[in-house]
Amino acid sequence: MAVLPSCVRKVISEFEKLPGVGPKSAARMAYFFLRAPSERSVELAKALVQMKKDIVVCKTCFNVSDKNPCDICSDSSRNKHKVCVVEELLDVVAIEASGVYDGLYFVLGGVISPADGIGPENLRMGQLRNRIISYFDSASDNSDTELLEIIIATNPSLEGEATSSYIIDMLSSINEIDHSKIKISRLAMGLPTGADLEYADRLTIKRAIEGRTNA
Amino acid sequence: MAVLPSCVRKVISEFEKLPGVGPKSAARMAYFFLRAPSERSVELAKALVQMKKDIVVCKTCFNVSDKNPCDICSDSSRNKHKVCVVEELLDVVAIEASGVYDGLYFVLGGVISPADGIGPENLRMGQLRNRIISYFDSASDNSDTELLEIIIATNPSLEGEATSSYIIDMLSSINEIDHSKIKISRLAMGLPTGADLEYADRLTIKRAIEGRTNA
């Protein structure tokens, strides 16, 4: 890339830091901005800086938002008796896009991954614990406290499974709450829509058979 | 994406305008900046704006540079008797990276593509014509004018081939120059390094056979 002026190389090197962007894609992106009218560069530049200024993390679910609590947490039409625990922000987006979930969320901020040096202490386990305790506290004067469903929606990966097990253990060790009022569930595992059995991996088929439902 | 704050959606929509970036990659990029320290956003924002400010198009070869003429055109160690005609800026980068070319360049700015409404009049054909004429003008007092090699390095696509043919016709119609002093060449076509004959397409194999060289 020595042939490119330093200002172009700088843009390429910034794009290369993005996830999933290699040197060739980064060059193509920089080149796009070279050819495009200046507004394109200015618009992206402004949007990036503005986003970092405006963004707020919801103190209840740790989703990003432009206010605290976020739109989901403050939406009175949502079911407060369901909390879906996800790894990352984009998981909230994916579940919302499905349009079938009406409960609340909790964003862990990652998964337990010893290989990357990430333990439970690097995730929002304490905050999740507090969130569950406060659900029961706020309803403590009511002996009819409604059942709280905690849906663990970590990814079906090794790390996601380990994190899920950790959460289940952590929740069962909370003494302050009535465990008969908690239901813990996991997202179903099996064949994805449109999949071809012939090409599905063995573990997926195993899970699909184990989790078979009545027809 | 309704669940995301508007400032995040704005960043995603700007990233989606980039070549080869779909909605999912754009979201992942925006999410990267959400998690990364503010400097990442500021650095990219500054680099983009700076690039558009600093960039200069070389009036000789139409490569981008931070000066005019560019580093390649003003490099006295390069062979002035070779001009490699390429479609785009990144083609210059690719050829330079190979380290085997010591001549000059000419960036056409695209290819003839009737489907996209791009004809020769939308490319730098007139400028290429003038560049060739001026080569002979500047050497006109010397009856020993050195041979000028014009290497047409458009892509081996339908459009690249059509553009190449157009250039050859255009060059042969220039009356002001001594055609015995011009050599026009094309990049070799055949099997790419590391290719597997079994998986090569028919046209590539056809070209590899037609262009076979003595062993």
Chai-1 contact restraints between the chains, C-beta under 6 A:
chainA,res_idxA,chainB,res_idxB,connection_type,confidence,min_distance_angstrom,max_distance_angstrom,comment,restraint_id
A,V3,B,V93,contact,1.0,0.0,6.0,A-B,restraint_1
A,V3,B,E96,contact,1.0,0.0,6.0,A-B,restraint_2
A,P5,B,S65,contact,1.0,0.0,6.0,A-B,restraint_3
A,P5,B,D66,contact,1.0,0.0,6.0,A-B,restraint_4
A,C7,B,Q50,contact,1.0,0.0,6.0,A-B,restraint_5
A,C7,B,M51,contact,1.0,0.0,6.0,A-B,restraint_6
A,C7,B,D54,contact,1.0,0.0,6.0,A-B,restraint_7
A,V8,B,M51,contact,1.0,0.0,6.0,A-B,restraint_8
A,K10,B,A47,contact,1.0,0.0,6.0,A-B,restraint_9
A,V11,B,A47,contact,1.0,0.0,6.0,A-B,restraint_10
A,V11,B,L48,contact,1.0,0.0,6.0,A-B,restraint_11
A,V11,B,M51,contact,1.0,0.0,6.0,A-B,restraint_12
A,E14,B,E43,contact,1.0,0.0,6.0,A-B,restraint_13
A,E14,B,L44,contact,1.0,0.0,6.0,A-B,restraint_14
A,E14,B,A47,contact,1.0,0.0,6.0,A-B,restraint_15
A,L18,B,M29,contact,1.0,0.0,6.0,A-B,restraint_16
A,L18,B,F32,contact,1.0,0.0,6.0,A-B,restraint_17
A,P19,B,R28,contact,1.0,0.0,6.0,A-B,restraint_18
A,P19,B,F32,contact,1.0,0.0,6.0,A-B,restraint_19
A,A27,B,L90,contact,1.0,0.0,6.0,A-B,restraint_20
A,R28,B,P19,contact,1.0,0.0,6.0,A-B,restraint_21
A,M29,B,L18,contact,1.0,0.0,6.0,A-B,restraint_22
A,Y31,B,L89,contact,1.0,0.0,6.0,A-B,restraint_23
A,Y31,B,L90,contact,1.0,0.0,6.0,A-B,restraint_24
A,F32,B,L18,contact,1.0,0.0,6.0,A-B,restraint_25
A,F32,B,P19,contact,1.0,0.0,6.0,A-B,restraint_26
A,F33,B,L48,contact,1.0,0.0,6.0,A-B,restraint_27
A,L34,B,V64,contact,1.0,0.0,6.0,A-B,restraint_28
A,S38,B,K52,contact,1.0,0.0,6.0,A-B,restraint_29
A,S41,B,L48,contact,1.0,0.0,6.0,A-B,restraint_30
A,S41,B,V49,contact,1.0,0.0,6.0,A-B,restraint_31
A,S41,B,K52,contact,1.0,0.0,6.0,A-B,restraint_32
A,E43,B,E14,contact,1.0,0.0,6.0,A-B,restraint_33
A,L44,B,E14,contact,1.0,0.0,6.0,A-B,restraint_34
A,A45,B,A45,contact,1.0,0.0,6.0,A-B,restraint_35
A,A45,B,L48,contact,1.0,0.0,6.0,A-B,restraint_36
A,A45,B,V49,contact,1.0,0.0,6.0,A-B,restraint_37
A,A47,B,K10,contact,1.0,0.0,6.0,A-B,restraint_38
A,A47,B,V11,contact,1.0,0.0,6.0,A-B,restraint_39
A,A47,B,E14,contact,1.0,0.0,6.0,A-B,restraint_40
A,L48,B,V11,contact,1.0,0.0,6.0,A-B,restraint_41
A,L48,B,F33,contact,1.0,0.0,6.0,A-B,restraint_42
A,L48,B,S41,contact,1.0,0.0,6.0,A-B,restraint_43
A,L48,B,A45,contact,1.0,0.0,6.0,A-B,restraint_44
A,V49,B,S41,contact,1.0,0.0,6.0,A-B,restraint_45
A,V49,B,A45,contact,1.0,0.0,6.0,A-B,restraint_46
A,Q50,B,C7,contact,1.0,0.0,6.0,A-B,restraint_47
A,M51,B,C7,contact,1.0,0.0,6.0,A-B,restraint_48
A,M51,B,V8,contact,1.0,0.0,6.0,A-B,restraint_49
A,M51,B,V11,contact,1.0,0.0,6.0,A-B,restraint_50
A,K52,B,S38,contact,1.0,0.0,6.0,A-B,restraint_51
A,K52,B,S41,contact,1.0,0.0,6.0,A-B,restraint_52
A,D54,B,C7,contact,1.0,0.0,6.0,A-B,restraint_53
A,V64,B,L34,contact,1.0,0.0,6.0,A-B,restraint_54
A,S65,B,P5,contact,1.0,0.0,6.0,A-B,restraint_55
A,D66,B,P5,contact,1.0,0.0,6.0,A-B,restraint_56
A,L89,B,Y31,contact,1.0,0.0,6.0,A-B,restraint_57
A,L90,B,A27,contact,1.0,0.0,6.0,A-B,restraint_58
A,L90,B,Y31,contact,1.0,0.0,6.0,A-B,restraint_59
A,V93,B,V3,contact,1.0,0.0,6.0,A-B,restraint_60
A,E96,B,V3,contact,1.0,0.0,6.0,A-B,restraint_61
